[in-house]
Amino acid sequence: MPSSERISERLRAIGRALEMRALSVDQHTSERSMILDALMPSAPKVVASPAGPPQGLMEAADSVRRLEQLRAIGLISSDEYTKERGYVESSMQPPPEKGMVSGEVEMKKAEKPKGPRSAVHLASYRSKKAADRGWVQLRRVYKDALDGLGHEVTQVDLGPGKGIYYRLKAGPLGDKDAAASLCRKLKSRKQYCQPSMMKAG
């Protein structure tokens, strides 16, 4: 591989030869393209895989120093420098603890509660289909009170003479006090309501 000075001299030489018409335009273009393509191929035959993140503070410091050098000689822009440096710095951050939510500081994923949850019993129906329809109607009428709550339909056998009913419950609520408070609000609007329990989730 010739030195950079030899390459520069040859490029200047063929430039002078073109000016003196010792070379044709095609000959000049052909040789110049051959030299430049040897230095920086327009279509590389081998593409290196991207380098992995730096391992340790020393490698990270070396990476940042190299980025500063590339920016100083104009091979990368300030925006590219900022993005690459951000990548290097983020790679040095410790991985989030298992169970931590990405993007939220010190906030753990909420675990689904186990066991029954506080709820309110709103009405009873003769069929599950009727209970589901009832939920749609009640949620529309009391949207301000029931918004954000789910519903559950449970089957109960009230024995001879009464038979099977389907109870419509809404929830889950935070605790029994929240259920009692919701019932007071609904009863003031002439809606039946009793604190109850429903399955978690």
Secondary structure, DSSP 8 states (H G I E B T S, - for coil): ---HHHHHHHHHHHHHHHHTTSS-HHHHHHHHHHHHHHHS-SS-S----------SHHHHHHHHHHHHHHHHTTSS-HHHHHHHHHHHHHHTS----TTB-TTSTT-B------S-EEEEEEEEESSHHHHHHHHHHHHHHTHHHHTT-EEEEEEEE--TTT-EEEEEEEEEESSHHHHHHHHHHHHTTT---EEEEE---
